[in-house]
Amino acid sequence: MMVVRIAVIDDHPLFREGVKRSLGEMNDFQIVGEGCTKEDAIQISREQSPDVLLMDISMPGGGLNAILPILELSPEQKIVILTVSEMRDDIIKALNSGARGYVLKGVGSRALAEIIRTVAAGEAYVSPALSARLLSDISALSDAPPCKTDSIGELTSRECEVLNLVATGLSNKRIALKLRLHEKTVKHHMGRILAKLNVANRTEAAMLLRDADHGNLRV
């Protein structure tokens, strides 16, 4: 069993303790650090190298301001923003800065645990409600040039199915269950999708799908 090493950065002690306790009770998680400021986040990432760094936005120094310095020191660090902020600008800045996940604090402990496992496995995650909101205003989410809709047309019907489910916020594991496929098969499809669309991650692929507004494909 792979143990995921986690650090929790939040300036609300009661919330931080609750997250630590909930995750610490699960056998596949180990809490390796905690803090309450931007500087704490940077230091803990550098010294403890957690698999996943859970971090709030509203704290001394600003959580969003910590992302780039952390990734400059540790490019492989996986950061999940855990916050109450549903502001589009916060979500955009977090994702564009390199955060691998953006989750609202109303999430339950089991759901949070599954999200952490998803991110630790190398996938990205954005709360489905927030994904839908972002995808409704694609032009604000990225500084990338306008999408070419013909790249969507290169996808097979199965790849289209997978991409539509990605756009709803499902992980590879859940997509595999829904389509009755092996998870490795879904990962293979995702690799081909990213290559065909010439994008770097799942979020960009979902945005491209929405921007294309292509015939029978619906998010």
N, C-alpha and C positions, 0 to 999 in steps of 0.2 A: 504493500500500500504506500503510495506516494504521500508524504506529508508536506502540506503547503505552509510555508513560513510567512507569517503576516505581521505587518506593523500597522498600528492604528493611530492616526493623527487627527485630533479633534479637541477644540478648546472648551468643550462642555464635559466636565469630569464624569457626571452621571451617565451621559450617553456613551462616552468612551468605555466606561467600565461595563456597561450593558453589552456593548458589541464584543468586548474582550471575553466576557463571561460566556455569552451565547456561542461564540465561535470556538472558544477554548474547550468547551464541553464535547466538541466533536473530535473523533479520533484522528482525522486526517488533517487537522489544523494545529499549528503551533504559533503562539503569539511571541514574537521576538523583540518587540519594541513598541513604545507608545510615546506620544508627544502632543504638544498643543500649539506649536508655532511653525511658521515657514522654515525657520532655521533648524528646528527639531526634525522636520521632515527630511531636509537635506542631509543632516548629520546621520540620522538613523539609516537612511538609504545607503549612505557611503560606508558606514561602519558595520551594519548588520546584514546588508544585501538581502532584504526580505524578497520572497517570490512575488508577493503582492503588497503594495502599499495602499492602504485605505486612507483617504484624506478628504477633509471637509474644505469648503471654499472660504467660509467666514471664520477667520482666525487671525491672530497677529501676523502681519507680513503678507497674508493672503495666500490661500492654497493654490490658486491659479498661477501666482507668481513663482511658486516653488517648482512647477512642472519642468520648465526648461532647464533650470540649474541642476535639477536631479538627473535629467536625461543626458545633460552634457557630461556629467561625471559617470553615470551608469546608464548607457544607452539601452541596455536590455531590461531596465527596471520597468515592471508592469504597475501602472498607477490606476486605481479606481477612485473616482470622485464620488463620495457619499455625502449628499447635501440636501437641503430643503429647497435650493434654488431651482426654479423651472425657467429662469430667464434664458431666452434664446442666445443672447450674447455670451453668457457664461458657458453654455453647452458648447457653442462654436469654439470659443477660446480654449476650452479644456481639450476638445478633440483635436483641434489644429495644433495645439502645443504638444500633443503626443500621449494624452491619457488614453488608456485602453478601455475604460469603462466609465459610465456616468449613470449613477443610481440615486433615486430619491430615498430619503430617510424613512419613508413610510413602509419600506420593504420589510417583509418578515424575515426572521433569522434563517429559516430553511431556504428561502428564495435567495437571500444574500449569499449563503454558503454555496449554492449552485452557481451563482454568478461568479464568485471568486474562483471556483474550480474551472469554470469556462475560460476566464481570463488567464489563469495559471497555465492552462493547456495551450495558450497561444491565440485564443480568439478574442474579438472585441465584443463589447456589450453596451447597449444604450437602452434604458427603460423604454418599452414599446410605445407608451403614450408620448414620450418625448421624441422618439424616432418619427412618429407620425406627424408631429408638429413641425419638426425640422424638414421633413420631406415635402411638406406643403409650401415651403419657401426655400427651394433648393438654391436659388441664386445667392442667398445670404450665408450659406453654410461653407462655402469654399472659395478660395481665390483662384481656383483652377479655371482654365479656359472653358468655353461652352462645350457641352458634351456632344459627341457625334452619335446620332440615333442609330446609324447603320451598324454600329458595333453590337447593339442589342440584338439585331437581326441575325447575327452570327451564332447566337446561342441555340443549342438543341432544345427540344421541348422539355426534356428532363432538367436541363440546366435552368430553363425558365421557371420550372416548378420550384427548384431549390432557391433561386434568387428571390422569388416572390415570398417564400417563407422566411428567408433571411431578412427581408424588408419589414417583416412583422416582429422581428426581434428574437426569433427562435435560434437556439444554439444548434450546432451540428448534430448533437445527440438527439435533440427533440425532433429535428428535421428527419433524421434517420428513422425514428419511431413512427412519425406521421406518414412517411412515404414507404415504410417497410423495407428499408435498405440498411446495409451495414454502415456504421459510422465512418469507416475508412472510405467507403464509396462516396459518401457525401463530401468528405474532405477532398477526394479526387475531383469531384464536380466543382467544388469551390475553387480549387487551384486553376482549373480550366477557365472558369468564369472570370477570375481576376486577370488571367493572362489575356483572354479575348477582349475584355473591356479596358485593359491597360490601366488598372487601378491598383492601389496598394493594399486595400483592406475591405472588409465587408460593408462598412458604413458607406464608403465611396461607391461601392457597387450598387447598393440600395438607392443611393442618391441619383446615380446615373439612370437607373431603372425609372425612377419617378420623373426625372427630367425628360426622358425619351417619350413618355406617355405613349407607349408603343402598342397599337392594336389590341391584341387579346391579353396583354400583360397588365395586371392590375395589382397595385399594392394594397 
